[in-house]
């Protein structure tokens, strides 16, 4: 994962949804905290020669070497001990400054053999992404614009209202270029694009390392197609086309039409294309809703005995929801996680709690904001608020996600709610 010349992804002047590697960050923080408390770091490993970056400064070397431990004992928590390989062979020189040891993580209570690592980090190892995150953890220092980093993709975004904002964004791009030059990283300038949003956008020109960045009207980010109009039409068409192709392959390649065969194949191979990150790009236009639903209609019709039944009858017999109802249900479950679940620390950036307390309704009502743009009403942070506020207190007050799902299903069935647009 760590290479002398890294394709460091796209620099786009638009802020994408922030995604954090919670488990990786927690593991790294736990390692560092216990290493400092228990004095596990007893030798220095020359990471410069291993990474083939001989000119990097010693400060980065000390930072990377904080993950090199000797004599790990039972002081670490059990969940950390399970992730560590057994002790290194006593014959190996742990004090070597030019090499280190690596063992593949535990799999079914079995470890691989210790192997000398002369250069780089083998792909697939646990330490690879940890070292990469350590190496880029100071990328945002000094950047005034919004920075969104996921793996090796970086996006830089800023609201442009005057010429000073354009200068500020260009200055941040220069800082990124200086950072990459300092640490001998390499931006792939062919993949670095600028996307302008807004009708009144000045369409300013930006450069990185003296090279003018090209403009883009449409980009794929983490599997989602985003255009300069923030429309989800292309993404809906692409998702429906991919799902239709997979369904056609199943129809041609699988002779059986038994429910126990077709239905699992649809759920595992077709439906994921229709629902991947759908909270972000849920269809708003009727034609997009119909194009996605057509795939599910054809899939249920493949099952033996369902040919002459209506779509609603097929869904009832197969105990399935329509895609529109699944999207509504998934939205409310995700919103519950933001308001009362694991995502609660991030909710303040997306939602506003109602300050006016009334006798009716539940205590977790959210503020319904108004927007001038029509397609803004289809965003997750807007379309879910009205239905969330109308939920009974016994549903919203559920103590766990599983309880919330059960009570929500009962409420939707009782109220005969089939979707946002039905």
Residue pairs with C-beta under 8 A, 6 or more apart in sequence:
1 121
1 123
1 128
1 129
1 131
1 132
2 51
2 120
2 121
2 128
2 131
2 132
2 135
3 120
4 51
4 52
4 53
4 184
5 186
6 152
6 185
6 186
7 152
7 186
7 188
7 191
8 152
8 154
8 180
8 185
8 186
8 187
8 188
9 151
9 152
9 153
9 154
9 188
9 191
10 153
10 154
10 155
10 191
10 192
10 193
10 219
10 221
11 154
11 155
11 156
11 173
11 176
11 187
11 192
11 193
11 208
11 213
12 155
12 156
12 157
12 192
12 193
12 194
12 195
12 216
12 219
12 221
13 156
13 157
13 158
13 169
13 194
13 195
13 196
13 206
14 155
14 157
14 195
14 197
14 226
15 146
15 148
15 155
15 157
16 148
16 150
16 155
16 157
16 221
16 222
16 226
17 148
17 280
18 148
19 150
19 222
21 129
21 133
24 129
24 130
24 133
25 133
27 80
27 83
27 130
28 67
28 130
28 133
28 134
30 77
30 80
31 66
31 67
31 80
32 66
32 67
34 40
34 75
34 76
34 77
34 80
35 41
35 66
35 67
35 69
38 73
38 75
38 76
40 69
40 70
40 71
40 72
41 65
41 66
41 68
41 69
41 70
42 70
42 71
43 68
43 70
43 94
43 95
44 62
44 65
44 68
44 97
45 65
45 68
45 96
45 97
45 100
46 61
46 97
46 98
47 60
47 61
47 64
47 65
47 131
48 54
48 56
48 61
49 98
49 119
50 98
50 99
50 100
50 117
50 118
50 119
50 120
50 121
51 119
51 120
51 121
52 119
52 120
53 183
53 184
55 184
56 183
56 184
60 135
60 183
63 134
64 131
64 134
64 135
67 127
67 130
67 131
67 134
68 100
69 84
70 94
71 87
72 81
72 84
72 87
74 81
76 84
82 106
83 105
83 106
83 126
85 103
85 104
85 105
85 106
85 111
85 114
86 103
86 111
88 94
88 101
88 114
89 114
92 101
92 114
92 116
94 101
99 116
99 117
99 118
100 116
100 117
101 114
101 115
101 116
101 117
102 114
102 115
102 117
102 121
102 122
102 125
102 127
103 111
103 112
103 113
103 114
103 115
104 111
104 112
104 124
104 125
105 111
105 125
105 126
121 127
121 128
121 131
122 128
132 152
135 183
136 149
138 179
139 147
139 149
139 154
139 176
139 179
140 147
140 149
142 175
143 156
143 172
143 175
143 176
144 158
144 168
144 171
144 172
145 156
145 157
145 158
145 168
145 169
145 172
146 156
146 157
146 158
147 154
147 155
147 156
148 154
148 155
148 156
148 157
149 155
150 222
153 221
153 222
154 176
155 221
156 169
156 172
156 173
156 176
158 165
158 168
158 169
158 172
159 165
160 166
160 169
160 201
160 202
160 204
166 202
166 204
169 204
169 206
170 206
170 207
173 206
173 207
173 208
176 187
176 208
177 187
177 208
177 209
179 185
180 186
180 187
180 209
181 209
187 208
187 209
189 208
189 209
189 211
189 213
192 208
192 213
192 214
193 213
193 214
193 215
193 216
193 219
194 206
194 213
194 214
194 215
194 216
195 215
195 216
195 217
195 219
195 226
195 228
196 203
196 215
196 228
197 228
197 230
203 215
205 212
205 213
206 212
206 213
207 213
216 228
217 227
217 228
218 225
218 226
218 227
218 228
218 234
219 225
219 226
219 227
220 226
222 277
223 276
223 277
224 235
224 277
224 280
224 281
225 234
225 235
225 238
226 235
227 234
230 375
231 375
232 281
232 282
232 283
232 284
232 288
232 378
233 285
233 288
235 281
236 281
236 283
236 285
236 288
236 291
236 292
237 288
237 291
239 273
239 274
239 276
239 292
240 274
240 291
240 292
240 294
240 295
242 273
243 270
243 271
243 273
243 274
243 292
243 295
244 295
244 298
246 269
246 270
246 273
247 266
247 270
247 295
247 298
247 299
247 302
250 262
250 265
250 266
250 269
250 270
250 302
251 302
254 261
254 262
254 265
256 262
257 302
257 303
257 304
258 303
258 304
259 303
259 304
259 318
262 299
262 302
262 303
263 303
263 318
266 299
270 295
270 299
271 296
274 292
274 295
274 296
274 323
275 323
275 326
275 327
275 330
278 327
278 330
279 327
279 330
279 331
279 334
279 380
280 380
282 327
282 331
282 378
282 380
282 383
283 289
283 291
283 292
284 375
284 377
284 378
286 421
289 323
289 324
289 421
292 323
293 322
293 323
293 324
296 322
296 323
297 311
300 306
300 311
300 314
300 315
300 318
300 320
301 307
301 314
303 314
303 318
306 314
306 317
306 318
309 317
314 320
315 321
315 322
321 329
322 418
322 419
324 418
324 419
324 420
324 421
324 422
325 412
325 417
325 418
325 419
327 419
327 420
328 387
328 412
328 417
328 419
328 420
329 408
329 409
329 412
331 380
331 383
331 384
332 384
332 387
332 388
332 391
332 408
333 401
333 404
333 405
333 408
334 343
334 380
335 384
335 388
336 396
336 398
336 401
336 404
337 343
337 344
337 401
338 344
338 346
338 347
338 350
338 351
339 347
339 351
339 364
339 366
339 388
339 396
340 364
340 396
340 398
341 401
350 381
351 366
351 367
351 381
351 385
352 366
352 367
352 369
353 364
353 365
353 366
353 367
354 365
354 366
354 367
357 363
361 389
361 393
362 389
362 391
362 392
362 393
362 396
362 397
363 393
364 388
364 396
365 388
365 389
366 385
366 388
366 389
367 385
368 385
368 386
368 389
369 382
369 385
371 377
371 382
376 382
377 383
383 420
387 417
387 420
388 396
391 408
391 411
392 411
394 407
395 404
395 407
395 408
395 411
396 404
398 404
398 407
411 417
